[in-house]
Each structure stands twice: as structure tokens, then as C-alpha cells.
Amino acid sequence: MSYNGSGTFQINSAGQPVVTGTTITSTAFNALTADLGTGLSTALTKDGQTTPTANIPLGGFKITGLANATLSTDAMAYGQFTAFGTPGYTTTATAAGTTTLTVSSTQQQFFTGSTTQTVVLPVTSTLVLGQTFRIVNMSTGVVSVNSSGGNSVVAIVALAEVTVTCILVSGTTAASWDIQYTGKSAVTGTGSMVFAISPALTTPTLGIATATTVNKVTFTAPATGSTLTVADGKTLTASNSITIAGTDAKTLTVSNSLALAGTDSTTMTFPATSTTVAGLSIAETFTAQQRGAISVLTDGATITPDFSLGNNYSVTLGGNRTLANPTNLTAGATGSIFISQDGTGSRTLSFGSFWDFAGGTAPTLTTTASAVDRIDYVVRTTGSIHSVATLNLS
């Protein structure tokens, strides 16, 4: 008969109880031992030889002395459960102070107020892998999160939150923690923020009070404000640098593209006062004098001008010379060459085949000491220079 279904053990009543002086029958004894055997076989043994065959109600009592679970089918001890973060939350008003967390701190930490606060994470050797803390910044200041060794883990701006997870139960640096940052504002910290491929940044603000750097390009914030606008489909390229400086207003307007390229130094210089830059392919009216420098030619038996150096040239003859065909001729180029006799005089000058004079005859220069003649020229083709001589100007 054994248990009656409500937990009461019942012994077979046949021949029971035993009366003094009465012989115990084998039937009664065997029935008794059979009930005892059934009862003991139904009970749970402390060495784990038997297993339950039905749910066991505990009637509001505890299971004490339970070891930490190691398998997914094991029961978890309360201490092991709380090691992953004490349930509940704590609210702290920021006061430019320090909040130091421990293994027994509540899992959720909320910060309110209008100033800053520093949160020091627990010593990782007191934690278990995977233990987490949720830190929510509902204040208007920055909440700085540091490791137990004082290293910066992350800075949480207003209206943002971080879940920090212990990933290393040794060490006191930020390397022992993983961070998951969420919120409406930007994140700052010691690590990298990786976005999805081609993310959209809607009207972001880049920069700080003094300067910030993007891919080694430094942007310095102006005192009041400034705008750099590149129109849709246009390109601004600077292999070296573009500088617009001065105390007055400076404006650089480019309808298409402005490219400063090359391995050498490239400089674009603008006048100190407001002006309009002339275009190469449109008619221009200049309201101030335009002039070109006079380049000095090197005197020698053969004098070869390089027409890429300018328009106007000068040379002092130290002997009988030949003005050879210039290099770098471009049709349409014009200019003058001033030819001076040295202090001795009597120097002659012959001309290369490209120099075409009126009547087909080259001029005979003035031979008086220190005399000056001028050759005016127009390049008609790369093999013909129309020339006119004006003699004895000195």
C-alpha cells in the first residue's frame, strides 16, 4: 500500500499491530517488508540513485546549498543569477562626482541632473564573463565611464545609453569591456565607430571649438562663421593648399572646378583689394595698366630666347652675336627685345631664319657704344616671327 497519494506512508494493516505472545505470520511479515521496500524505493535518495517520476511541489520552502549551474538543464543558484547583475535600478543625480560600481551594484544605472558624472566599473576579477551593466544618461551633461584602472571606456552624451559587458575577468583597462552604445547623440570614446555601408548623415555638425581633423585635413573654426559651398556635380580639388587670407572680405567663386595640382609648390595669389579675375576665352576690358616683366637674355656667341619665359627681353652685346630662332614659339605671342651695345660698341647682330623683317632684309643695328635698339615681334607661326626694328633709341 505504501504512500496514500498525499505523502502519508501507510503500512499494510493485515496482522498489524503485532500482539505480545502472538505468532507473527509469514504473510503479515512479508506484506510489511514489501510495503517498506516499496516506500523506500519511492523516496529520493541523497546519493542520487533515484530520480523523481513526477513534479515535486516544495510547499513554499527553499532548496538550500544549491551549487552553481554548469549545464542548460541545471537549476541556477540565486547567487549565480545575481552575479549577472543585481535586478533593479539605481538613480543618481549628476554632481561632477564619481559613482563606483561593484559586483553587487544594480544592473541598471540611471543618471539625471544637469552636470557631469564619472562612473567607475567594477574590478573585473570579481565578476563573471558576460556580466552586464546598463548605464543611461538622462542628464544634460556627459557621463564618463572608466575602467577600474582609470582608463576611459566611453563617454555618454545626453539622452544616450551604454550596455557594458565584461569580456575579460582580468586586467583593469578598457580592453576588459565591450560596449553597445545607443542614443540620439554622437558617441565619443577610445574605440572606432563603424557604420553600415554608405550610411546617410543628415545635416551633421563636424568640428569643435578650435579645430578638428578629417583624414589628416584640419578644419579650423572661424571666430564668427564661414561657408564653403560646392555646387551639385562640381569638384573642388587641391593637391596642395588653397589660402584666402586678409582682413577684408575675400570671395572665391568657381562655377565649375578649381584644381591646383602638381608635386611642386602651386600658388594662386589674389590682389589685396576686390577685383575680378579675367577669363582666357572671353573678351576683357582692363581698366588699369597691364605689363609684363623684361627678362634678361644670356649674352653669348649665340643668343637663344625661350619665349615661354615672358614677352619682353633685353640683352647687352659683348661681341658679334647671332640671335637664334627662339624656343617654345606660340602663334600670336607678341613682345619686344631691347638690344644694347656694351661700352665698347661696334657689336653686330645676325638673325636666325625665323626672324622675318620688312623687305626680307635684317636691320643693321646701331654700333655706338651703349646704344639701344628695339626689335618688336609678333609670332605668326612656329616658324615665322614678323619683326620690326626701331634703331638708335638712346
Summary of the structure (lengths in Angstrom):
residues: 394
radius of gyration: 49.5
end to end distance: 148.1
largest distance: 173.4
contacts: 860
relative contact order: 0.05
helix: 8%
strand: 31%
